[in-house]
Structure formats: structure tokens, C-alpha cells
Amino acid sequence: MTGTPGGGGDGGESRRAIEAVLIAATEPVEPRFLAELVELPVDDVVALCDALADEYERDGRGFVLARVAGGYRFQTHPEMVQYVERFVLEGQHVRLSGPALETLAIVAYKQPISRAQVSAIRGVDVESTLTTLVARGYVAEVARDPGPGLAVLYGTTTLFLERLGLASLASLPPLGDFVPDAGIVQALERGLRLSDDPTAEESTEPTDG
């Protein structure tokens, strides 16, 4: 391999090339693409990236080399979050509202899912909330329901994985971690039985506002 971008017995040039590319990249870079750049097998590139990540951790750097959304990127070390938060002015970013976070969670765990299905789960009209999530790049149209009406189905995006630091949707915590206790479940069941009663008074459907 001497003379190629990936040349060198110790992989030194390949390591430097990978570091340079990842610093310049604005999104996670897939191992396959890095392998093409340095002319090495993908497995070798993965091993180099893992070695770099271990080296940064041993050296106590303020950043880590993380594998997220199917690729590699540099990001600040989790232990340094208090300093990063102090650096980032409060007004420089807009946080998602509670309703938006709830809607995003439903899409993440239930995707692909239609707007009507999300609204049914939340009990409110989520059209404006979904529009916000699409505009922020966390949710996108991924398919069409084959049934009547061909409803748009939504799913999360690569940006969603990036912001959460996840390699894939399989890395989401299991829903069992958030299951309510028996008392809440019984209360929900009572409420559902009441809603199913044809004599029950019909209420106006709320919205997210």
C-alpha cells in the first residue's frame, strides 16, 4: 500500500487523513466513504476509528470520536457539557416544546405513522406540531399509506439520530422503561370505557395550540 493515501505500515497517514476529514465534515461520515478516501478495507477503517476513539479517551480530551447515524463524527465529551452549555448563549437555540417532544417520541417509536394516528394517540390535533418537526429536520415524509386516502406516513431523520447521538433507531431505549404503573393503567382503562359509552357527552377535541 506504499504510496497510496492509506499507505504506511502503522497507518499513520490514514489516521491523520481520517481526523482531517472528520474535522471538516458537518455530518457523520460513513466508514465506507472513509475507506474509499484512504484506500483501505472498511474493517481497517473501523479499527482505526475505534483506536482513535480509545486514544482520545485515554488522553482525557474534551471531545470524543462517536459513531452516530451510521457514521463517525467528532463531538464534545459528555463530561464537558456544563462548559458547553455555559458557552452557548440561551438565545442561540430554540428548544422544542413539550407537545413537540411528545409528538417526536411517538413518531420515533411508532414510525411509519400518519398524522391522524399521532393525533389519536396524543388526543389533540398535531398538524402544526408535525409541521414544526418537519421544518426542524427531525421528521420527514417517508411513505404513503396504501389504504384509502393514501395518507402521508412520517418517520424520523438522520438528523434526529445525530442530535440524540444514536447509531440507529435500534439504540432507542425500550418502551418498557416508560410503561406507567398499574394505577395509571387502570385509570386510563376507566377513561377509555367512559369514552366508549354512547351516552357519554361528546367533548370538543383540543389542539396543541
Phi and psi restraints in degrees (value plus and minus 20) as a CYANA .aco file:
   2 THR   PHI     -79.4   -39.4
   2 THR   PSI     113.7   153.7
   3 GLY   PHI      75.2   115.2
   3 GLY   PSI     -32.5     7.5
   4 THR   PHI    -113.3   -73.3
   4 THR   PSI     144.7   184.7
   5 PRO   PHI     -76.5   -36.5
   5 PRO   PSI     -47.3    -7.3
   6 GLY   PHI    -117.5   -77.5
   6 GLY   PSI      -8.0    32.0
   7 GLY   PHI     -88.9   -48.9
   7 GLY   PSI     149.0   189.0
   8 GLY   PHI      89.5   129.5
   8 GLY   PSI     108.8   148.8
   9 GLY   PHI     -81.8   -41.8
   9 GLY   PSI     -54.2   -14.2
  10 ASP   PHI    -116.9   -76.9
  10 ASP   PSI     -16.3    23.7
  11 GLY   PHI      49.9    89.9
  11 GLY   PSI      -2.0    38.0
  12 GLY   PHI     -79.3   -39.3
  12 GLY   PSI     -64.5   -24.5
  13 GLU   PHI     -88.1   -48.1
  13 GLU   PSI     -57.4   -17.4
  14 SER   PHI     -84.1   -44.1
  14 SER   PSI     -61.6   -21.6
  15 ARG   PHI     -79.5   -39.5
  15 ARG   PSI     -66.7   -26.7
  16 ARG   PHI     -84.4   -44.4
  16 ARG   PSI     -58.9   -18.9
  17 ALA   PHI     -85.1   -45.1
  17 ALA   PSI     -62.5   -22.5
  18 ILE   PHI     -83.2   -43.2
  18 ILE   PSI     -64.7   -24.7
  19 GLU   PHI     -79.1   -39.1
  19 GLU   PSI     -65.6   -25.6
  20 ALA   PHI     -82.1   -42.1
  20 ALA   PSI     -63.1   -23.1
  21 VAL   PHI     -86.1   -46.1
  21 VAL   PSI     -63.7   -23.7
  22 LEU   PHI     -88.0   -48.0
  22 LEU   PSI     -52.3   -12.3
  23 ILE   PHI     -88.3   -48.3
  23 ILE   PSI     -57.2   -17.2
  24 ALA   PHI     -97.4   -57.4
  24 ALA   PSI     -44.7    -4.7
  25 ALA   PHI     -91.2   -51.2
  25 ALA   PSI     124.8   164.8
  26 THR   PHI    -120.2   -80.2
  26 THR   PSI     -30.4     9.6
  27 GLU   PHI    -154.1  -114.1
  27 GLU   PSI     141.1   181.1
  28 PRO   PHI     -75.8   -35.8
  28 PRO   PSI     119.5   159.5
  29 VAL   PHI    -126.1   -86.1
  29 VAL   PSI     107.5   147.5
  30 GLU   PHI     -88.9   -48.9
  30 GLU   PSI     124.7   164.7
  31 PRO   PHI     -75.7   -35.7
  31 PRO   PSI     -56.3   -16.3
  32 ARG   PHI     -79.6   -39.6
  32 ARG   PSI     -62.0   -22.0
  33 PHE   PHI     -89.9   -49.9
  33 PHE   PSI     -60.3   -20.3
  34 LEU   PHI     -82.0   -42.0
  34 LEU   PSI     -58.9   -18.9
  35 ALA   PHI     -82.4   -42.4
  35 ALA   PSI     -59.3   -19.3
  36 GLU   PHI     -86.1   -46.1
  36 GLU   PSI     -57.8   -17.8
  37 LEU   PHI     -85.7   -45.7
  37 LEU   PSI     -63.2   -23.2
  38 VAL   PHI    -119.5   -79.5
  38 VAL   PSI     -17.9    22.1
  39 GLU   PHI      37.1    77.1
  39 GLU   PSI      33.0    73.0
  40 LEU   PHI    -153.2  -113.2
  40 LEU   PSI     137.9   177.9
  41 PRO   PHI     -81.6   -41.6
  41 PRO   PSI     130.8   170.8
  42 VAL   PHI     -77.7   -37.7
  42 VAL   PSI     -61.0   -21.0
  43 ASP   PHI     -81.0   -41.0
  43 ASP   PSI     -57.2   -17.2
  44 ASP   PHI     -86.6   -46.6
  44 ASP   PSI     -58.7   -18.7
  45 VAL   PHI     -86.3   -46.3
  45 VAL   PSI     -62.3   -22.3
  46 VAL   PHI     -80.3   -40.3
  46 VAL   PSI     -62.0   -22.0
  47 ALA   PHI     -83.7   -43.7
  47 ALA   PSI     -61.1   -21.1
  48 LEU   PHI     -83.7   -43.7
  48 LEU   PSI     -63.7   -23.7
  49 CYS   PHI     -84.7   -44.7
  49 CYS   PSI     -60.1   -20.1
  50 ASP   PHI     -83.9   -43.9
  50 ASP   PSI     -59.2   -19.2
  51 ALA   PHI     -85.9   -45.9
  51 ALA   PSI     -60.6   -20.6
  52 LEU   PHI     -84.2   -44.2
  52 LEU   PSI     -62.3   -22.3
  53 ALA   PHI     -81.0   -41.0
  53 ALA   PSI     -62.7   -22.7
  54 ASP   PHI     -85.2   -45.2
  54 ASP   PSI     -59.3   -19.3
  55 GLU   PHI     -84.0   -44.0
  55 GLU   PSI     -64.3   -24.3
  56 TYR   PHI     -83.3   -43.3
  56 TYR   PSI     -57.7   -17.7
  57 GLU   PHI     -87.9   -47.9
  57 GLU   PSI     -62.7   -22.7
  58 ARG   PHI     -83.4   -43.4
  58 ARG   PSI     -56.3   -16.3
  59 ASP   PHI     -99.7   -59.7
  59 ASP   PSI     -25.2    14.8
  60 GLY   PHI      47.8    87.8
  60 GLY   PSI      17.6    57.6
  61 ARG   PHI     -89.1   -49.1
  61 ARG   PSI     142.2   182.2
  62 GLY   PHI    -105.7   -65.7
  62 GLY   PSI     -16.2    23.8
  63 PHE   PHI    -154.4  -114.4
  63 PHE   PSI     146.1   186.1
  64 VAL   PHI    -151.8  -111.8
  64 VAL   PSI     137.2   177.2
  65 LEU   PHI    -120.2   -80.2
  65 LEU   PSI      87.4   127.4
  66 ALA   PHI    -129.9   -89.9
  66 ALA   PSI     129.2   169.2
  67 ARG   PHI    -122.4   -82.4
  67 ARG   PSI      89.4   129.4
  68 VAL   PHI    -155.6  -115.6
  68 VAL   PSI     128.0   168.0
  69 ALA   PHI      31.6    71.6
  69 ALA   PSI      15.7    55.7
  70 GLY   PHI      61.6   101.6
  70 GLY   PSI     -14.5    25.5
  71 GLY   PHI    -163.2  -123.2
  71 GLY   PSI    -195.6  -155.6
  72 TYR   PHI    -130.0   -90.0
  72 TYR   PSI     126.5   166.5
  73 ARG   PHI    -175.9  -135.9
  73 ARG   PSI     138.1   178.1
  74 PHE   PHI    -106.8   -66.8
  74 PHE   PSI     119.7   159.7
  75 GLN   PHI    -168.7  -128.7
  75 GLN   PSI     141.7   181.7
  76 THR   PHI     -85.2   -45.2
  76 THR   PSI     129.4   169.4
  77 HIS   PHI     -87.7   -47.7
  77 HIS   PSI     116.0   156.0
  78 PRO   PHI     -74.7   -34.7
  78 PRO   PSI     -51.5   -11.5
  79 GLU   PHI     -92.3   -52.3
  79 GLU   PSI     -33.1     6.9
  80 MET   PHI    -119.0   -79.0
  80 MET   PSI      -9.5    30.5
  81 VAL   PHI     -79.9   -39.9
  81 VAL   PSI     -53.9   -13.9
  82 GLN   PHI     -84.1   -44.1
  82 GLN   PSI     -54.1   -14.1
  83 TYR   PHI     -95.5   -55.5
  83 TYR   PSI     -57.2   -17.2
  84 VAL   PHI     -85.7   -45.7
  84 VAL   PSI     -63.1   -23.1
  85 GLU   PHI     -82.6   -42.6
  85 GLU   PSI     -56.0   -16.0
  86 ARG   PHI     -87.4   -47.4
  86 ARG   PSI     -54.0   -14.0
  87 PHE   PHI     -92.7   -52.7
  87 PHE   PSI     -62.0   -22.0
  88 VAL   PHI     -97.7   -57.7
  88 VAL   PSI      97.8   137.8
  89 LEU   PHI     -86.7   -46.7
  89 LEU   PSI     124.5   164.5
  90 GLU   PHI     -76.9   -36.9
  90 GLU   PSI     -55.2   -15.2
  91 GLY   PHI    -102.4   -62.4
  91 GLY   PSI     -20.6    19.4
  92 GLN   PHI    -104.2   -64.2
  92 GLN   PSI     -27.4    12.6
  93 HIS   PHI    -165.0  -125.0
  93 HIS   PSI     130.0   170.0
  94 VAL   PHI    -127.2   -87.2
  94 VAL   PSI     101.0   141.0
  95 ARG   PHI    -101.2   -61.2
  95 ARG   PSI     131.1   171.1
  96 LEU   PHI     -91.6   -51.6
  96 LEU   PSI     124.1   164.1
  97 SER   PHI     -94.6   -54.6
  97 SER   PSI     148.3   188.3
  98 GLY   PHI     -78.3   -38.3
  98 GLY   PSI     -68.2   -28.2
  99 PRO   PHI     -80.0   -40.0
  99 PRO   PSI     -56.9   -16.9
 100 ALA   PHI     -86.8   -46.8
 100 ALA   PSI     -60.4   -20.4
 101 LEU   PHI     -85.9   -45.9
 101 LEU   PSI     -59.5   -19.5
 102 GLU   PHI     -83.6   -43.6
 102 GLU   PSI     -64.4   -24.4
 103 THR   PHI     -84.0   -44.0
 103 THR   PSI     -61.8   -21.8
 104 LEU   PHI     -82.6   -42.6
 104 LEU   PSI     -59.9   -19.9
 105 ALA   PHI     -83.8   -43.8
 105 ALA   PSI     -61.3   -21.3
 106 ILE   PHI     -83.3   -43.3
 106 ILE   PSI     -64.3   -24.3
 107 VAL   PHI     -82.1   -42.1
 107 VAL   PSI     -62.7   -22.7
 108 ALA   PHI     -81.3   -41.3
 108 ALA   PSI     -62.1   -22.1
 109 TYR   PHI    -108.5   -68.5
 109 TYR   PSI     -42.9    -2.9
 110 LYS   PHI    -129.1   -89.1
 110 LYS   PSI     -22.7    17.3
 111 GLN   PHI     -80.4   -40.4
 111 GLN   PSI     129.2   169.2
 112 PRO   PHI     -95.1   -55.1
 112 PRO   PSI     121.6   161.6
 113 ILE   PHI    -164.2  -124.2
 113 ILE   PSI     125.3   165.3
 114 SER   PHI    -107.4   -67.4
 114 SER   PSI     143.9   183.9
 115 ARG   PHI     -81.2   -41.2
 115 ARG   PSI     -60.9   -20.9
 116 ALA   PHI     -82.5   -42.5
 116 ALA   PSI     -58.4   -18.4
 117 GLN   PHI     -87.4   -47.4
 117 GLN   PSI     -60.9   -20.9
 118 VAL   PHI     -83.9   -43.9
 118 VAL   PSI     -62.7   -22.7
 119 SER   PHI     -81.0   -41.0
 119 SER   PSI     -59.5   -19.5
 120 ALA   PHI     -84.9   -44.9
 120 ALA   PSI     -58.7   -18.7
 121 ILE   PHI     -89.8   -49.8
 121 ILE   PSI     -62.7   -22.7
 122 ARG   PHI    -102.4   -62.4
 122 ARG   PSI     -42.7    -2.7
 123 GLY   PHI      61.2   101.2
 123 GLY   PSI      -6.4    33.6
 124 VAL   PHI    -161.1  -121.1
 124 VAL   PSI     143.2   183.2
 125 ASP   PHI     -95.9   -55.9
 125 ASP   PSI     101.8   141.8
 126 VAL   PHI    -127.6   -87.6
 126 VAL   PSI      -4.0    36.0
 127 GLU   PHI     -77.5   -37.5
 127 GLU   PSI     -69.7   -29.7
 128 SER   PHI     -87.0   -47.0
 128 SER   PSI     -55.5   -15.5
 129 THR   PHI     -86.6   -46.6
 129 THR   PSI     -63.5   -23.5
 130 LEU   PHI     -83.2   -43.2
 130 LEU   PSI     -58.5   -18.5
 131 THR   PHI     -80.1   -40.1
 131 THR   PSI     -60.7   -20.7
 132 THR   PHI     -83.9   -43.9
 132 THR   PSI     -64.1   -24.1
 133 LEU   PHI     -85.6   -45.6
 133 LEU   PSI     -57.1   -17.1
 134 VAL   PHI     -86.4   -46.4
 134 VAL   PSI     -62.9   -22.9
 135 ALA   PHI     -83.5   -43.5
 135 ALA   PSI     -54.5   -14.5
 136 ARG   PHI     -97.7   -57.7
 136 ARG   PSI     -31.3     8.7
 137 GLY   PHI      68.2   108.2
 137 GLY   PSI      -9.9    30.1
 138 TYR   PHI    -108.7   -68.7
 138 TYR   PSI     -44.0    -4.0
 139 VAL   PHI    -151.6  -111.6
 139 VAL   PSI     127.4   167.4
 140 ALA   PHI    -167.5  -127.5
 140 ALA   PSI     140.8   180.8
 141 GLU   PHI     -91.5   -51.5
 141 GLU   PSI     106.9   146.9
 142 VAL   PHI    -137.3   -97.3
 142 VAL   PSI     -39.0     1.0
 143 ALA   PHI    -188.9  -148.9
 143 ALA   PSI    -198.9  -158.9
 144 ARG   PHI    -144.1  -104.1
 144 ARG   PSI     117.6   157.6
 145 ASP   PHI     -87.4   -47.4
 145 ASP   PSI     108.2   148.2
 146 PRO   PHI     -89.7   -49.7
 146 PRO   PSI     -29.3    10.7
 147 GLY   PHI     -96.4   -56.4
 147 GLY   PSI    -195.4  -155.4
 148 PRO   PHI     -75.1   -35.1
 148 PRO   PSI     114.8   154.8
 149 GLY   PHI      71.5   111.5
 149 GLY   PSI     -38.1     1.9
 150 LEU   PHI      28.8    68.8
 150 LEU   PSI      33.8    73.8
 151 ALA   PHI     -80.3   -40.3
 151 ALA   PSI     123.8   163.8
 152 VAL   PHI     -89.5   -49.5
 152 VAL   PSI     114.8   154.8
 153 LEU   PHI    -127.3   -87.3
 153 LEU   PSI     116.8   156.8
 154 TYR   PHI    -129.0   -89.0
 154 TYR   PSI     132.8   172.8
 155 GLY   PHI    -169.4  -129.4
 155 GLY   PSI     148.8   188.8
 156 THR   PHI    -100.1   -60.1
 156 THR   PSI     144.1   184.1
 157 THR   PHI    -130.5   -90.5
 157 THR   PSI     155.1   195.1
 158 THR   PHI     -82.1   -42.1
 158 THR   PSI     -56.0   -16.0
 159 LEU   PHI     -81.0   -41.0
 159 LEU   PSI     -58.2   -18.2
 160 PHE   PHI     -77.5   -37.5
 160 PHE   PSI     -66.8   -26.8
 161 LEU   PHI     -82.9   -42.9
 161 LEU   PSI     -61.6   -21.6
 162 GLU   PHI     -79.6   -39.6
 162 GLU   PSI     -69.5   -29.5
 163 ARG   PHI     -85.2   -45.2
 163 ARG   PSI     -50.0   -10.0
 164 LEU   PHI    -110.4   -70.4
 164 LEU   PSI     -27.0    13.0
 165 GLY   PHI      49.5    89.5
 165 GLY   PSI      14.7    54.7
 166 LEU   PHI    -124.0   -84.0
 166 LEU   PSI     122.5   162.5
 167 ALA   PHI     -94.7   -54.7
 167 ALA   PSI     -55.2   -15.2
 168 SER   PHI    -181.5  -141.5
 168 SER   PSI     153.5   193.5
 169 LEU   PHI     -84.2   -44.2
 169 LEU   PSI     -43.5    -3.5
 170 ALA   PHI     -83.5   -43.5
 170 ALA   PSI     -37.8     2.2
 171 SER   PHI    -104.9   -64.9
 171 SER   PSI     -24.1    15.9
 172 LEU   PHI     -82.8   -42.8
 172 LEU   PSI     123.2   163.2
 173 PRO   PHI     -82.5   -42.5
 173 PRO   PSI     126.4   166.4
 174 PRO   PHI     -83.2   -43.2
 174 PRO   PSI     126.1   166.1
 175 LEU   PHI     -82.5   -42.5
 175 LEU   PSI     -44.6    -4.6
 176 GLY   PHI     -77.7   -37.7
 176 GLY   PSI     -45.2    -5.2
 177 ASP   PHI     -88.3   -48.3
 177 ASP   PSI     -36.2     3.8
 178 PHE   PHI    -138.8   -98.8
 178 PHE   PSI     -10.8    29.2
 179 VAL   PHI     -88.0   -48.0
 179 VAL   PSI     110.1   150.1
 180 PRO   PHI     -89.1   -49.1
 180 PRO   PSI     141.3   181.3
 181 ASP   PHI     -93.3   -53.3
 181 ASP   PSI     153.7   193.7
 182 ALA   PHI     -79.6   -39.6
 182 ALA   PSI     -57.3   -17.3
 183 GLY   PHI     -81.8   -41.8
 183 GLY   PSI     -62.2   -22.2
 184 ILE   PHI     -87.5   -47.5
 184 ILE   PSI     -61.0   -21.0
 185 VAL   PHI     -80.7   -40.7
 185 VAL   PSI     -63.4   -23.4
 186 GLN   PHI     -83.2   -43.2
 186 GLN   PSI     -59.0   -19.0
 187 ALA   PHI     -84.7   -44.7
 187 ALA   PSI     -60.3   -20.3
 188 LEU   PHI     -83.7   -43.7
 188 LEU   PSI     -61.9   -21.9
 189 GLU   PHI     -82.9   -42.9
 189 GLU   PSI     -62.1   -22.1
 190 ARG   PHI     -81.6   -41.6
 190 ARG   PSI     -62.1   -22.1
 191 GLY   PHI     -84.0   -44.0
 191 GLY   PSI     -58.9   -18.9
 192 LEU   PHI     -87.1   -47.1
 192 LEU   PSI     -60.7   -20.7
 193 ARG   PHI     -82.4   -42.4
 193 ARG   PSI     -58.4   -18.4
 194 LEU   PHI     -84.6   -44.6
 194 LEU   PSI     -60.8   -20.8
 195 SER   PHI     -86.7   -46.7
 195 SER   PSI     -49.1    -9.1
 196 ASP   PHI     -99.6   -59.6
 196 ASP   PSI     -31.0     9.0
 197 ASP   PHI     -91.8   -51.8
 197 ASP   PSI      97.5   137.5
 198 PRO   PHI     -84.1   -44.1
 198 PRO   PSI     -35.9     4.1
 199 THR   PHI    -110.9   -70.9
 199 THR   PSI     -27.2    12.8
 200 ALA   PHI     -86.2   -46.2
 200 ALA   PSI     125.0   165.0
 201 GLU   PHI     -89.1   -49.1
 201 GLU   PSI     111.9   151.9
 202 GLU   PHI     -97.2   -57.2
 202 GLU   PSI     114.6   154.6
 203 SER   PHI    -128.3   -88.3
 203 SER   PSI     139.0   179.0
 204 THR   PHI     -95.9   -55.9
 204 THR   PSI     114.6   154.6
 205 GLU   PHI     -91.9   -51.9
 205 GLU   PSI     104.9   144.9
 206 PRO   PHI     -96.5   -56.5
 206 PRO   PSI     148.4   188.4
 207 THR   PHI    -150.2  -110.2
 207 THR   PSI     152.1   192.1
 208 ASP   PHI     -93.7   -53.7
 208 ASP   PSI     -35.7     4.3
